């Protein structure tokens, strides 16, 4: 920032002491310190505000990019859907049976025979009893033999 050496600073202090006198110098030094602190706080707040604004600008740019991509994708999907719909319409136009009001394509097909009902499985065994376990514990073997 400022390139002031210690000897230059000491010279300024001595000139201020001679000009202001020993009674006014502490008051002036406090005032200068307060102004310096306020200037630092102002610069810190300004820097933080600029950072927030920069971040908001980046977010705005990201939102614009996302909106552009979304619009491109939705346009592409709409175009694809319209193509499939046109293909479906052309297939219906080629169909030998015209569609009349109240008629459904399921009315054109031959009736489908009903599927047989699934067989009912009866359970003939009872649930295992708590008193008589259905498993036997494994025999303990001693590895040392």
Secondary structure, 3 states (H helix, E strand, C coil): CCCCCHHHHHHHHHHHHHHHHHHHHHHHHHHHHHHHHHHHHHHHHHHHHHHHHHHHHHHHHHHHHHHHHHHHHHHHHHHHHHHHHHHHHHHHHHCCCCCCCCCCHHHHCCCCCCCCCCCCCCCCCCCCCCCCCCCCCCCCCCCCC
